[in-house]
């Protein structure tokens, strides 16, 4: 299964690079001066500056003092370019010394300071965060909302933002943050953020806690975002704990559709529900044969916030420090791949870790626990077992981890061996055509 994903991911990455030759840009920072598309925003070069390393072909960020970017613009150096009008992506690779602490480097989105609508306020970053233990993290600047982080090895990361104009809830822009740790890896989803940023700039940033910090960017690329792959089937579940389940409709969420949601109700705290389960309808309200079930004792809660999905959520074992929570989605189609987006609770404050059986072998011991924050998290390329079941476990790492719902989408079937052979030939051919150092 991992081999299939690697081949498919390689073809996808190569196709992206071919597409970027036709639209957008790729800057390998291998010129004597910065390309004219870039602007240098260095409020105080004596504290933080950006130069071109013409020996290594890097954009080099150097701090001589504190270069934070938090409640106001502060002194963090930024290499920026205006955001395109349509759907687009921007990506980069950042490196820094593995032992270096007090540094966040990566992509940033912020206002341009024109007019009264943004005042050049910081907005959010997607970075390699070595402010303590190393993470990749999406972070609201000045608010710490969102603050979704995944532990990674220190030293380097590839980072990517995909922007779907007007694609978020309520017609605002949708920012999808992705990352990977090696050039040939498939992109992994970090978080989704629905937010409008007036007069947005996008760029590369380094913020630090002290002097003698540095980061290097080996490339930056941006281009038109290709249309999303079609979703074949979709199920949406809103976990409700108010005691009065209401079917939610009209919310365009992670997969760009899902007008009919299943109201999965659990008892309002301090009541509890034991082993709740529910037959699911699809996104058009049709019976589907799929079922969501939980093994364990849970309570629900209502946070009285305006978001219809995030205001209600369940928490493990009525908040007691007891066992983890096992769950299953059954009635799926074997030999098809599924993407599963787990939603945290906007109205709650506690994140949680989730284990999901990605390859259908029924074994969670070989899976990596991933942290689900309030923005949620995508688990992609999941394969059900031969009975059409995907299993998972909500880990009781935070006692009352707040889980408000999920969407699961059937996105493709597993290629036959003959198709895999064609993919391999195609990747070899494209690989001979596209030669780029990453």
ChimeraX attribute file (.defattr): number of C-alpha atoms within 10 A of each C-alpha:
attribute: neighborCount
match mode: 1-to-1
recipient: residues
	/A:1	12
	/A:2	10
	/A:3	9
	/A:4	14
	/A:5	14
	/A:6	14
	/A:7	19
	/A:8	17
	/A:9	16
	/A:10	21
	/A:11	19
	/A:12	13
	/A:13	18
	/A:14	20
	/A:15	15
	/A:16	15
	/A:17	19
	/A:18	13
	/A:19	16
	/A:20	17
	/A:21	12
	/A:22	10
	/A:23	12
	/A:24	16
	/A:25	17
	/A:26	17
	/A:27	17
	/A:28	18
	/A:29	21
	/A:30	18
	/A:31	13
	/A:32	10
	/A:33	11
	/A:34	16
	/A:35	11
	/A:36	7
	/A:37	10
	/A:38	13
	/A:39	15
	/A:40	16
	/A:41	17
	/A:42	18
	/A:43	16
	/A:44	14
	/A:45	17
	/A:46	12
	/A:47	19
	/A:48	27
	/A:49	24
	/A:50	22
	/A:51	15
	/A:52	19
	/A:53	19
	/A:54	14
	/A:55	7
	/A:56	12
	/A:57	17
	/A:58	22
	/A:59	25
	/A:60	21
	/A:61	26
	/A:62	24
	/A:63	26
	/A:64	16
	/A:65	19
	/A:66	19
	/A:67	28
	/A:68	21
	/A:69	22
	/A:70	19
	/A:71	12
	/A:72	14
	/A:73	20
	/A:74	17
	/A:75	25
	/A:76	25
	/A:77	26
	/A:78	25
	/A:79	23
	/A:80	21
	/A:81	16
	/A:82	16
	/A:83	19
	/A:84	16
	/A:85	8
	/A:86	13
	/A:87	19
	/A:88	19
	/A:89	22
	/A:90	22
	/A:91	23
	/A:92	24
	/A:93	25
	/A:94	25
	/A:95	20
	/A:96	22
	/A:97	14
	/A:98	12
	/A:99	9
	/A:100	17
	/A:101	19
	/A:102	16
	/A:103	24
	/A:104	26
	/A:105	28
	/A:106	30
	/A:107	29
	/A:108	25
	/A:109	23
	/A:110	24
	/A:111	20
	/A:112	20
	/A:113	16
	/A:114	11
	/A:115	10
	/A:116	7
	/A:117	13
	/A:118	17
	/A:119	15
	/A:120	19
	/A:121	20
	/A:122	23
	/A:123	26
	/A:124	24
	/A:125	28
	/A:126	29
	/A:127	29
	/A:128	33
	/A:129	28
	/A:130	25
	/A:131	15
	/A:132	10
	/A:133	12
	/A:134	23
	/A:135	20
	/A:136	30
	/A:137	27
	/A:138	30
	/A:139	20
	/A:140	19
	/A:141	23
	/A:142	15
	/A:143	13
	/A:144	13
	/A:145	15
	/A:146	21
	/A:147	18
	/A:148	24
	/A:149	22
	/A:150	18
	/A:151	14
	/A:152	18
	/A:153	14
	/A:154	21
	/A:155	18
	/A:156	23
	/A:157	25
	/A:158	25
	/A:159	26
	/A:160	28
	/A:161	27
	/A:162	21
	/A:163	25
	/A:164	19
	/A:165	18
	/A:166	16
	/A:167	20
	/A:168	22
	/A:169	18
	/A:170	13
	/A:171	13
	/A:172	16
	/A:173	19
	/A:174	23
	/A:175	22
	/A:176	19
	/A:177	26
	/A:178	23
	/A:179	26
	/A:180	20
	/A:181	19
	/A:182	13
	/A:183	14
	/A:184	14
	/A:185	16
	/A:186	19
	/A:187	19
	/A:188	17
	/A:189	19
	/A:190	29
	/A:191	27
	/A:192	27
	/A:193	22
	/A:194	21
	/A:195	18
	/A:196	16
	/A:197	19
	/A:198	16
	/A:199	16
	/A:200	19
	/A:201	20
	/A:202	21
	/A:203	24
	/A:204	25
	/A:205	25
	/A:206	33
	/A:207	30
	/A:208	26
	/A:209	16
	/A:210	16
	/A:211	15
	/A:212	14
	/A:213	23
	/A:214	23
	/A:215	25
	/A:216	25
	/A:217	25
	/A:218	21
	/A:219	20
	/A:220	21
	/A:221	17
	/A:222	21
	/A:223	23
	/A:224	21
	/A:225	18
	/A:226	12
	/A:227	8
	/A:228	8
	/A:229	9
	/A:230	11
	/A:231	16
	/A:232	10
	/A:233	17
	/A:234	22
	/A:235	25
	/A:236	27
	/A:237	28
	/A:238	26
	/A:239	27
	/A:240	31
	/A:241	28
	/A:242	22
	/A:243	16
	/A:244	12
	/A:245	16
	/A:246	15
	/A:247	13
	/A:248	17
	/A:249	13
	/A:250	12
	/A:251	17
	/A:252	16
	/A:253	21
	/A:254	26
	/A:255	19
	/A:256	13
	/A:257	16
	/A:258	24
	/A:259	17
	/A:260	22
	/A:261	27
	/A:262	25
	/A:263	20
	/A:264	24
	/A:265	25
	/A:266	29
	/A:267	22
	/A:268	22
	/A:269	19
	/A:270	11
	/A:271	14
	/A:272	20
	/A:273	20
	/A:274	14
	/A:275	15
	/A:276	18
	/A:277	18
	/A:278	16
	/A:279	16
	/A:280	24
	/A:281	20
	/A:282	22
	/A:283	22
	/A:284	14
	/A:285	14
	/A:286	10
	/A:287	11
	/A:288	16
	/A:289	12
	/A:290	18
	/A:291	17
	/A:292	19
	/A:293	17
	/A:294	20
	/A:295	16
	/A:296	18
	/A:297	23
	/A:298	27
	/A:299	25
	/A:300	29
	/A:301	25
	/A:302	18
	/A:303	16
	/A:304	13
	/A:305	13
	/A:306	10
	/A:307	13
	/A:308	17
	/A:309	24
	/A:310	26
	/A:311	22
	/A:312	31
	/A:313	31
	/A:314	31
	/A:315	28
	/A:316	26
	/A:317	22
	/A:318	22
	/A:319	19
	/A:320	13
	/A:321	13
	/A:322	13
	/A:323	15
	/A:324	18
	/A:325	20
	/A:326	17
	/A:327	20
	/A:328	18
	/A:329	21
	/A:330	20
	/A:331	18
	/A:332	23
	/A:333	18
	/A:334	17
	/A:335	17
	/A:336	18
	/A:337	20
	/A:338	26
	/A:339	20
	/A:340	22
	/A:341	24
	/A:342	23
	/A:343	28
	/A:344	27
	/A:345	28
	/A:346	25
	/A:347	22
	/A:348	25
	/A:349	12
	/A:350	19
	/A:351	22
	/A:352	22
	/A:353	17
	/A:354	22
	/A:355	20
	/A:356	26
	/A:357	23
	/A:358	26
	/A:359	19
	/A:360	21
	/A:361	14
	/A:362	16
	/A:363	13
	/A:364	17
	/A:365	10
	/A:366	13
	/A:367	14
	/A:368	13
	/A:369	17
	/A:370	19
	/A:371	20
	/A:372	28
	/A:373	28
	/A:374	26
	/A:375	22
	/A:376	26
	/A:377	24
	/A:378	22
	/A:379	19
	/A:380	18
	/A:381	20
	/A:382	23
	/A:383	26
	/A:384	26
	/A:385	21
	/A:386	13
	/A:387	12
	/A:388	17
	/A:389	21
	/A:390	26
	/A:391	23
	/A:392	20
	/A:393	19
	/A:394	21
	/A:395	20
	/A:396	21
	/A:397	16
	/A:398	15
	/A:399	20
	/A:400	22
	/A:401	25
	/A:402	28
	/A:403	30
	/A:404	30
	/A:405	25
	/A:406	23
	/A:407	21
	/A:408	24
	/A:409	24
	/A:410	21
	/A:411	18
	/A:412	17
	/A:413	13
	/A:414	16
	/A:415	14
	/A:416	8
	/A:417	10
	/A:418	9
	/A:419	11
	/A:420	16
	/A:421	13
	/A:422	11
	/A:423	18
	/A:424	16
	/A:425	13
	/A:426	14
	/A:427	20
	/A:428	14
	/A:429	11
	/A:430	16
	/A:431	15
	/A:432	9
	/A:433	11
	/A:434	13
	/A:435	10
	/A:436	8
	/A:437	8
	/A:438	12
